[in-house]
């Protein structure tokens, strides 16, 4: 005799999708605020557009930024390498070039949104260490390997300025380390990168 048990359908868990959507929206707001910068606040065209207008040459519109969508819940629980699939990268960052300072600020944003982790790139609940947060940005297409390495070098510079020779991943994992200290390190490195780029 066989008994069939029907389990009640559980409501869908939208919490992770909402968190991911909020992170993507915040990244987009951050990048949009820095997209069109001009020398004077009253100037609304870029230098290239002004030169083209003065010379009477037609301007080609800039390529539209890729439309970013939140990773599905399944992607949150799958290994990070899945984010490298071209279809997923195209739906998210799709190779968007960002500055080192922006990469560092977005790294801090990922840690704030998903929580901070030690001794692993990510926890089962999605918390990230510094490297894990950088990996999310890199794999979704925000910047490239050169950007991520330069950001790591900026983090090391800040630590070296404090007399710490330990690599930043080891510093992240040190006993007694706090999320506040990690975010302060990342934001200090971002500020330094911005000053050096100016």
C-alpha positions as CSV (number, residue, x, y, z in Angstrom):
1,X,0.0,0.0,0.0
2,X,1.4,3.4,-1.0
3,X,0.6,6.6,0.7
4,X,0.9,9.9,-1.1
5,X,1.5,13.0,1.0
6,X,0.8,16.4,-0.5
7,X,2.8,19.2,1.0
8,X,1.4,22.7,1.0
9,X,3.1,25.0,-1.5
10,X,5.4,27.4,0.2
11,X,5.2,31.0,-0.7
12,X,8.1,32.2,-2.9
13,X,11.0,33.8,-1.1
14,X,11.3,37.2,-2.6
15,X,13.7,38.6,0.0
16,X,16.9,37.6,-1.9
17,X,15.5,38.8,-5.2
18,X,14.6,42.1,-3.5
19,X,18.1,42.5,-2.0
20,X,19.6,41.8,-5.4
21,X,17.3,44.2,-7.2
22,X,18.2,46.9,-4.6
23,X,21.9,46.3,-5.0
24,X,21.7,46.6,-8.8
25,X,19.5,49.7,-8.6
26,X,22.0,51.3,-6.2
27,X,25.0,50.4,-8.4
28,X,23.1,51.9,-11.4
29,X,22.4,55.1,-9.4
30,X,26.0,55.4,-8.4
31,X,27.3,54.9,-12.0
32,X,24.7,57.3,-13.5
33,X,25.8,60.0,-11.1
34,X,29.3,59.8,-12.5
35,X,28.5,59.1,-16.2
36,X,28.3,62.7,-17.6
37,X,30.7,64.9,-15.9
38,X,31.7,68.2,-17.4
39,X,34.1,71.0,-16.4
40,X,31.4,73.4,-15.4
41,X,28.0,72.5,-13.9
42,X,26.1,74.6,-16.5
43,X,27.7,72.8,-19.4
44,X,25.4,69.9,-20.4
45,X,27.5,68.4,-23.2
46,X,30.7,66.4,-23.0
47,X,33.9,67.8,-24.4
48,X,33.7,65.4,-27.4
49,X,30.2,66.6,-28.2
50,X,31.2,70.3,-27.9
51,X,34.3,69.7,-30.2
52,X,32.1,67.8,-32.8
53,X,29.5,70.6,-32.7
54,X,32.2,73.3,-33.2
55,X,33.7,71.4,-36.1
56,X,30.3,70.6,-37.6
57,X,30.9,66.9,-37.6
58,X,28.0,64.6,-36.8
59,X,28.2,62.9,-33.5
60,X,27.4,59.3,-33.1
61,X,25.3,58.6,-30.0
62,X,27.2,56.7,-27.3
63,X,26.4,53.1,-26.9
64,X,23.6,52.5,-24.5
65,X,24.6,51.2,-21.1
66,X,23.6,47.6,-20.6
67,X,20.3,47.1,-18.8
68,X,21.0,45.6,-15.4
69,X,18.7,43.2,-13.8
70,X,18.9,41.5,-10.5
71,X,20.4,38.0,-10.4
72,X,17.7,35.4,-9.7
73,X,17.6,33.5,-6.5
74,X,19.1,30.4,-8.1
75,X,22.2,32.4,-9.1
76,X,22.6,33.5,-5.5
77,X,23.0,29.9,-4.3
78,X,25.1,28.7,-7.2
79,X,28.8,29.1,-7.3
80,X,30.1,32.6,-8.3
81,X,31.7,31.2,-11.5
82,X,28.2,30.9,-12.9
83,X,28.1,34.7,-13.2
84,X,30.8,34.5,-15.9
85,X,28.3,32.9,-18.4
86,X,27.9,35.4,-21.3
87,X,24.1,35.5,-21.0
88,X,24.3,36.5,-17.4
89,X,27.1,39.0,-17.9
90,X,25.1,40.6,-20.7
91,X,22.0,40.9,-18.5
92,X,24.1,42.7,-15.8
93,X,27.3,44.7,-16.1
94,X,28.4,43.3,-19.5
95,X,31.9,44.6,-19.4
96,X,31.2,48.1,-18.2
97,X,34.4,49.9,-17.5
98,X,34.6,51.6,-14.2
99,X,37.4,53.4,-12.4
100,X,39.4,51.9,-9.5
101,X,37.7,54.3,-7.0
102,X,34.3,53.2,-8.3
103,X,35.2,49.6,-8.1
104,X,36.2,50.1,-4.4
105,X,33.1,52.0,-3.6
106,X,30.9,49.3,-5.2
107,X,32.9,46.7,-3.3
108,X,31.9,48.4,0.0
109,X,28.3,48.6,-1.3
110,X,28.2,44.8,-1.9
111,X,29.5,44.2,1.6
112,X,26.9,46.6,3.1
113,X,24.0,45.0,1.2
114,X,24.9,41.3,1.7
115,X,26.9,41.4,4.9
116,X,30.5,40.8,5.6
117,X,32.2,37.4,5.8
118,X,35.5,36.1,7.0
119,X,37.6,33.0,6.0
120,X,35.6,32.4,2.8
121,X,34.8,34.4,-0.3
122,X,31.1,34.0,0.5
123,X,29.0,32.4,3.2
124,X,26.0,30.1,2.5
125,X,23.7,33.1,3.2
126,X,25.5,35.3,0.6
127,X,27.8,37.4,2.9
128,X,31.0,38.4,1.2
129,X,34.6,39.1,2.2
130,X,36.5,41.9,0.4
131,X,37.7,39.5,-2.3
132,X,34.2,37.9,-2.6
133,X,32.6,41.3,-3.1
134,X,35.2,42.1,-5.8
135,X,34.5,38.8,-7.4
136,X,30.8,39.6,-7.7
137,X,31.5,42.9,-9.5
138,X,34.2,41.4,-11.8
139,X,32.0,38.4,-12.7
140,X,29.0,40.6,-13.4
141,X,31.1,42.7,-15.7
142,X,31.8,45.8,-13.7
143,X,35.4,46.5,-14.7
144,X,37.9,43.9,-15.6
145,X,40.8,42.0,-14.0
146,X,43.1,45.0,-14.3
147,X,40.6,47.1,-12.4
148,X,40.2,44.5,-9.6
149,X,44.0,44.1,-9.3
150,X,44.5,47.9,-9.1
151,X,41.8,48.1,-6.4
152,X,43.6,45.4,-4.5
153,X,46.9,47.4,-4.8
154,X,45.1,50.4,-3.4
155,X,43.9,48.4,-0.4
156,X,47.5,47.2,0.2
157,X,48.8,50.8,0.0
158,X,46.4,51.9,2.7
159,X,47.5,48.9,4.9
160,X,51.1,49.7,4.2
161,X,50.6,53.3,5.3
162,X,49.3,51.9,8.6
163,X,52.5,49.7,9.0
164,X,50.6,46.5,8.1
165,X,52.4,44.2,5.7
166,X,49.8,41.4,5.8
167,X,47.9,41.0,2.5
168,X,44.4,42.4,2.6
169,X,42.6,39.0,2.4
170,X,44.5,37.9,5.5
171,X,43.8,41.2,7.2
172,X,40.1,40.7,6.4
173,X,40.2,37.3,8.1
174,X,42.1,38.4,11.3
175,X,40.4,37.6,14.6
176,X,38.7,40.6,16.1
177,X,38.3,42.4,12.7
178,X,34.9,44.2,12.3
179,X,32.8,45.0,9.3
180,X,33.2,48.7,10.1
181,X,37.0,48.4,9.9
182,X,36.7,46.6,6.6
183,X,34.4,49.3,5.1
184,X,36.7,52.1,6.4
185,X,39.7,50.4,4.7
186,X,37.8,50.1,1.4
187,X,36.5,53.7,1.4
188,X,39.9,55.1,2.4
189,X,41.4,53.3,-0.6
190,X,38.6,54.6,-2.8
191,X,39.3,58.2,-1.7
192,X,43.0,57.7,-2.3
193,X,42.4,56.3,-5.8
194,X,40.1,59.2,-6.6
195,X,42.7,61.8,-5.4
196,X,45.5,60.1,-7.4
197,X,43.3,60.0,-10.6
198,X,42.6,63.7,-10.4
